[in-house]
Amino acid sequence: MKRIYEPLAYSEDVRHDCFWSTTVAPFEGVQLQGTHQSDIAIIGGGYTGLNAALHLAEDGVDVALLDAQTIGWGASGRNGGFCCLGGGILGNAQIDKAFGTDARHAWRTAEKDAISHVAKLLERHKINADTHSDGETLLAHKAKRWTTLKHHAEEVSESYGVEPILIPKGELSKHGLEGPFHGALTTPIGFGLNPLKYALGIAGAARAAGARFFEHCPVNRIEQGAQFSLHTPKGRITANRIIIATNGYSSEDIPDWLAARFMPVQSSVLVTRPLTDKELTDAGWTSDQMAFDSRNLLHYFRLMPDRRFLFGMRGGIFANARSDAKIKRLIRSDFEQMFPAWTHVDTPHMWSGLVCMNAKGLPFTGPVPDMPGAYASLSYHGNGVAMASYCGTLLADLVQDKDTRLPYPEVVQTAPTKLPFGTKRRWLLPPLYAAMGIFDR
Ligand SMILES: Cc1cc2nc3c(=O)[nH]c(=O)nc-3n(C[C@H](O)[C@H](O)[C@H](O)COP(=O)(O)OP(=O)(O)OC[C@H]3O[C@@H](n4cnc5c(N)ncnc54)[C@H](O)[C@@H]3O)c2cc1C
């Protein structure tokens, strides 16, 4: 596997303090040994691969899923748990220009449907994923942003057909949303969840429906003849069709087509010990709303049902011990700046992971060009809890040549172009972060 970050980004070292792993028993699949056969083989055991596996197994298809590590080991088992709108970074005007207004409406509807899709899965498979929050709240980090929130509210209303709620600065404390904020906008769509409980719940449902799972088996070569052959260190699996569901953990050569068509970006999270009622009232943050601030380099945070506080932000550009230590200091310092009343509070859990962007600014879901029988879905731009689940479900139908059970938005059908600088494309990030930081002041 040819990957663009240092090995640390793909290691257990940046994940071992992840809070979610303490909340649920691991999945325990078997390792692939010898030669196996399946109709469809999936590479990657996150929401994309798991949703594809579940829906294929429920359709009675012989499906096997392989993960380089364990099920839910990637972003799906270590994210912030915002089951929210998103998946792309393009605004309405940009989507209209590139795809037209109808395609944009279909995409915005899919964003909403993706959230309902997850809610239905939790209900249908009786997965208790510690859900909370009535939509999500955007907090203006400077006075100037408050003035633009009204316009933003109109755009939300037009895009999603809901009435967002504007909360002026003077009313934030009444809503338990105190902090260095200048007002807020709540969009009543989405909810928070325990991301690993959700991932493993889906994996359990897929296994019960007949899907086979193999862990600790990195696919290091794809061979295509009459069938596909996926090679792993201790065995191989042959399949008629394959799904690539590796997102930010993708390699340049699995398959070669992916080279430079995705941009993994690190994101970091901390979780506090449970906070007391007094600590919550001291900070003025008592709301169960999941929230994020209006910075380009945004912070995302939420008070979880067990009263621990989760706080996340962008990660480092490098993945080495020095950079990891630096980002841990930075996230702790940003947390204390935003919530000075919690300066004394321990944060025993800090970890990071890879989200996935691309040059197109929207996900790609569909057949891999010039590789008949191979399908892929990736690049949810840091908002994949709902959208990866939706797109993985689309793949379950596409790979069977069936009409999709969920609408297949036009905007995800076009393949992303290559980013400049090849394997050195991470060098695009420092100037980008610097520019974003300037606008955030
Ligand atoms: C710190 C962080 C916070 C985030 N917060 C949020 C949030 O709050 N809300 C939200 O909507 N989104 C969030 N995201 C993004 C979201 O988690 C992802 O978009 C989503 O989980 C992607 O799912 P996936 O299945 O496509 O990929 P992943 O879950 O990353 O799974 C990919 C899997 O592929 C496996 N793999 C890779 N290569 C191979 C190979 N060659 N052979 C076998 N297996 C392989 C990996 O081991 C991995 O398990 C966050 C991400 C991170 C990292």
The ligand as a MOL file (V3000), in Angstrom:
LIG
                    3D

  0  0  0     0  0            999 V3000
M  V30 BEGIN CTAB
M  V30 COUNTS 53 58 0 0 0
M  V30 BEGIN ATOM
M  V30 1 C -11.4670 12.6880 14.1120 0
M  V30 2 C -12.6320 12.6420 13.1380 0
M  V30 3 C -13.8210 13.2580 13.4700 0
M  V30 4 C -14.9050 13.1920 12.5780 0
M  V30 5 N -16.1120 13.6830 12.9840 0
M  V30 6 C -17.2000 13.5160 12.1980 0
M  V30 7 C -18.4830 13.8950 12.6590 0
M  V30 8 O -18.6560 14.3050 13.8140 0
M  V30 9 N -19.5350 13.7710 11.8010 0
M  V30 10 C -19.3810 13.2670 10.5420 0
M  V30 11 O -20.3670 13.1950 9.7980 0
M  V30 12 N -18.1790 12.8350 10.1020 0
M  V30 13 C -17.1000 12.9230 10.9080 0
M  V30 14 N -15.8900 12.4500 10.4840 0
M  V30 15 C -15.7980 11.8240 9.1430 0
M  V30 16 C -16.3920 10.4200 9.1480 0
M  V30 17 O -15.9320 9.7040 10.2750 0
M  V30 18 C -15.9840 9.7080 7.8480 0
M  V30 19 O -16.4110 10.4690 6.7440 0
M  V30 20 C -16.6030 8.3310 7.7140 0
M  V30 21 O -16.3920 7.5790 8.8930 0
M  V30 22 C -16.0100 7.6080 6.5080 0
M  V30 23 O -16.4020 6.2660 6.5370 0
M  V30 24 P -15.7250 5.2290 5.5310 0
M  V30 25 O -16.3350 3.9130 5.7810 0
M  V30 26 O -15.8210 5.7430 4.1550 0
M  V30 27 O -14.1710 5.2350 5.9070 0
M  V30 28 P -13.4210 4.7640 7.2350 0
M  V30 29 O -14.3270 4.6690 8.3840 0
M  V30 30 O -12.2070 5.6050 7.3890 0
M  V30 31 O -13.0150 3.2640 6.9100 0
M  V30 32 C -12.0380 2.9320 5.9730 0
M  V30 33 C -11.4740 1.5710 6.3740 0
M  V30 34 O -10.7210 1.0740 5.2840 0
M  V30 35 C -9.6930 0.2550 5.8030 0
M  V30 36 N -8.6720 0.0910 4.7560 0
M  V30 37 C -7.9640 1.0670 4.1290 0
M  V30 38 N -7.1640 0.5050 3.1930 0
M  V30 39 C -7.3560 -0.8320 3.2350 0
M  V30 40 C -6.8120 -1.9300 2.5140 0
M  V30 41 N -5.9140 -1.7610 1.5400 0
M  V30 42 N -7.2210 -3.1810 2.8320 0
M  V30 43 C -8.1670 -3.3680 3.7990 0
M  V30 44 N -8.7270 -2.3490 4.4980 0
M  V30 45 C -8.3240 -1.1050 4.2240 0
M  V30 46 C -9.2190 1.0290 7.0340 0
M  V30 47 O -8.5470 0.1980 7.9490 0
M  V30 48 C -10.5350 1.6090 7.5670 0
M  V30 49 O -11.0700 0.8440 8.6290 0
M  V30 50 C -14.7790 12.5150 11.3270 0
M  V30 51 C -13.5730 11.8900 11.0130 0
M  V30 52 C -12.5060 11.9380 11.9030 0
M  V30 53 C -11.2190 11.2350 11.5340 0
M  V30 END ATOM
M  V30 BEGIN BOND
M  V30 1 1 1 2
M  V30 2 1 2 3
M  V30 3 2 2 52
M  V30 4 2 3 4
M  V30 5 1 4 5
M  V30 6 1 4 50
M  V30 7 2 5 6
M  V30 8 1 6 7
M  V30 9 1 6 13
M  V30 10 2 7 8
M  V30 11 1 7 9
M  V30 12 1 9 10
M  V30 13 2 10 11
M  V30 14 1 10 12
M  V30 15 2 12 13
M  V30 16 1 13 14
M  V30 17 1 14 15
M  V30 18 1 14 50
M  V30 19 1 15 16
M  V30 20 1 16 17
M  V30 21 1 16 18
M  V30 22 1 18 19
M  V30 23 1 18 20
M  V30 24 1 20 21
M  V30 25 1 20 22
M  V30 26 1 22 23
M  V30 27 1 23 24
M  V30 28 2 24 25
M  V30 29 1 24 26
M  V30 30 1 24 27
M  V30 31 1 27 28
M  V30 32 2 28 29
M  V30 33 1 28 30
M  V30 34 1 28 31
M  V30 35 1 31 32
M  V30 36 1 32 33
M  V30 37 1 33 34
M  V30 38 1 33 48
M  V30 39 1 34 35
M  V30 40 1 35 36
M  V30 41 1 35 46
M  V30 42 1 36 37
M  V30 43 1 36 45
M  V30 44 2 37 38
M  V30 45 1 38 39
M  V30 46 1 39 40
M  V30 47 2 39 45
M  V30 48 1 40 41
M  V30 49 2 40 42
M  V30 50 1 42 43
M  V30 51 2 43 44
M  V30 52 1 44 45
M  V30 53 1 46 47
M  V30 54 1 46 48
M  V30 55 1 48 49
M  V30 56 2 50 51
M  V30 57 1 51 52
M  V30 58 1 52 53
M  V30 END BOND
M  V30 END CTAB
M  END
